[in-house]
Amino acid sequence: MKKYLELEKILGHTFKDKKLLKHALLHRSYGNENKEYKKISNERLELLGDAVLDLVVTEYLYKNFKESSEGDLAKLKSMVVSEPVLAKISRKLKLGEYLFLSKGEEVTGGRDRSSILGDVFESVLGAIYLDSDLETARKYGLSHLVYEIEHIYENDELIDFKTALQEYSQRKYKEVPTYELIGEDGPDHAKFFKIGVFINSELVGSGEGKNKKTAEQKAAKHACDSLGIKYIETL
């Protein structure tokens, strides 16, 4: 009970139905070692929370990004409700510490696994919605997500710079960018690759990485920065 009170304080919501909070924290692995929870997990609440989150975020974007196209709003929404963002918020809330996990899931790092943490943010949101109403759930969700929305372009992990560059190149030059290996360093077991990206045979960006995919993404980002390209035009 003490742990629930601690978590409610962190969440800023006192549950009328404490069972909802517990269900929101029940990972499906817990039932493998506890027969009474064999058919109970947070997956149904996660589904509900996902729907609430989708509505809340879409509504916020619609009202606050009035000059954005439907396509840009869809891109932005998919970035905001992505696993990295939701897992980041769950880590801030320390939700991993309160999860009910199997011993096997716990020893393999389940409490800090992004997929699990992203899901539990949604299941808790679903629980708050059922315990109260949509307005309460909206306030809870946006209290954590507005900052992420306003700073989303600073999160390189979420942005597909290769797609942004390709769309720009096709629109302006009717040509697809090409990526070429322009250098590599290090021993065979620890290679470091340098990739250049070209448009009309002109080098527009370069990037380095431990694999070619990472280097290409960095090269595309370099090109986007140099050419003033934004993944979402109104940000």
N, C-alpha and C positions, 0 to 999 in steps of 0.2 A: 504493500500500500504506500509506503514511504517513497518508493521509486516512482510510482504514478504521480504523487503530489509534486515531486521534483520535476518530472517531465511536463506536467500541466503548467507549472510556473514558467518553464522554458518556452512552451508553446503559446502561453498567454491565453489559454482556454481551459476552463474547469468543466470537465465532462459530467453531465447529469447521469449518463449511462457509462460507468467505468468499463463495462464489458466491451464497448465499442473501441476504446483505446487499446485494450489488451489485444483484441482481434486485429487491430491495425498493425500491431507489432509482431504478429505470429507468422514467421516465415514457414513455408510449406515443409521444410526439412525437419522442423520441430516435431511434427506428427510421426516421423519415422521412429522416434525414440520415446514418444509419449502417446500411448494408444488412445487416450481420451480426446486427443487433438488430431487424430488420423485424418478426419475429413474437414478439419477447420484450419484455415489459413487467412492471410490478409489479401489474397488474390481478388476476391469479390469486391472488397473495399478499394483495392487498387484500380479496378476497372471503373468503379463509380468516380473515384477521385480524378482519374484521367479525363473523364467526361466533364467534370466540374472545372478542372484546370483548363481544358480546351475552350470552354465557354468564357470563363473569366479572362483569360489572356486575349482571346480574339476580340472580346468586347473592349478591353482596355486599348488594344492596338487600333481598333476601329475609331475610337473616340479621340485618341491622342496622336495618331499619324494620319491626318486627314488628307494629305497630299500623296500618300502612298498608294500604289496600284494594288489590285487584288493579289498579283503575283508576289510583290514585295512583302505584303502583309503575311502571305502564306510562308514565305522564306523566313521571315522574322519569327513567326510563331513556332515553326519547327525548330529553330535554334533555341528559343527560350525554353520550350518544354522538353528539351533534349536531356538525355541521361547525364552528361557532364554537369549541366547547370543544376539539375535537381539533386544530384549526388553531392555537389558542392554545398548546397543549402542544408542538406541533411547532416553533413559533417559539421557545419556551424552550429546546428541544433543538437549535435551529439546523439542523434537518433540511433546510431549503431550500438551505443552502449545499452540501449533499452530493448533491443530486439530479442525475440525468443528464437534461438537457432539450435540446430542439432550440434552435438559435440564435434562431429566431423566437419560441418560447415564452419564452425567457429575456428577450429585449429587451422583451417586452410584460408583464413583471412576474410571470412564472410562479413564480419562486422564493419569492414572498410571496403567491401567490394562495391564498385560504382553501380552495377546493375541492381543490387539489393537495396542500396541507399536511395537510388532514384525511385524505385518502386515504393519504398516505405514513405517517402514524402507524399506520394499520391494516395496511399492507403490512409494515412493520417488525415489528409485533406478530405477524403471521402467520409471518414469517421466524424470529423468536425461538422461536415454538411448534414449528416444524418442526426447528429446530436443537437443541432441548432437550426440553421437555415442557410439559404444561399448567400445572403448578405454577410453573415459571419464568416462563411467559407471564403467569400471573395476578399474580405479584408485580410484574413489570414494569408491567403495565397499571395495577394499583391504586396503585402508588407515585406515579403521576401523576394518577390520577382521584379518589382519596379526598378530597383537598382540594377539588376542583371539586364533588364531591357534597355535601360539608358546607357549601359556600358558594353553592350553586346558586341560592338564592332572592335572592341579592344581584346576580345577573346579569340586569338588566332586558331585555337583548337576547334572552334565551331564553324569557321568560315571556309567554304570551298573556293579558294582563290583560283584554282585551275578553271573551274566553271565560269567564274566571273570574268576571267581574262579571255576565255574562249568566246563568251557571249559578246564581249566588247569587240574582239577582233573580227568576228563574223559580221557584226553590225557595221563596223567602220571600214574594214578592209576586204570583206567577203573571203576571209582566209582563216584557217585554223592555226593556232600557234603550234610550233614544233619544239620538242625538247631534245637536247643533245648532251651527251656526256662530254664535258670540256676539261675534266681533270679528275684524278683520284690519287689518294695518298694512303699510306699505312700498309701493314702486312695483310696477307690474304684473309686471316681470321678476324680482322678489325679494319676493314676498308672504310675510307671516308670519300664520298663522292661529291663532285661539283657538277651541277647541271646548269646549262644555259637555256633560256627560252627565247625563241626567235619568231618575229612577225615580219613577213616580207624579207626574209633573210637577214634582218637586223636584230642584233642582240638587245632585248628589252629588259632582261632581268637574269639574275643568277642566284643560286642557292646551294648550300652544302648540307649534307646529312649522312647518317650512318647507313642509309639505304637510298636507292634511287627515288623511291616514292616520296620520301620526306624531302629530299633535295629538290624534287620537282615542285612540291607544294611551296617551299621557301622561295624558289625562283619565281613562281607565279605571284606570290605575295610581293616580292621585290618589284616585279613588273607593274602590278596593280598600284602600288605606292608611287612608283615613278610616273605612271601615266594618269594618276588621279582617279583611278577606278574604284568605285565602292560596290561591294556585293549587294547592298541595298541602297538605292540611290538617295533616299531621303534621310539617311542617318548622318 
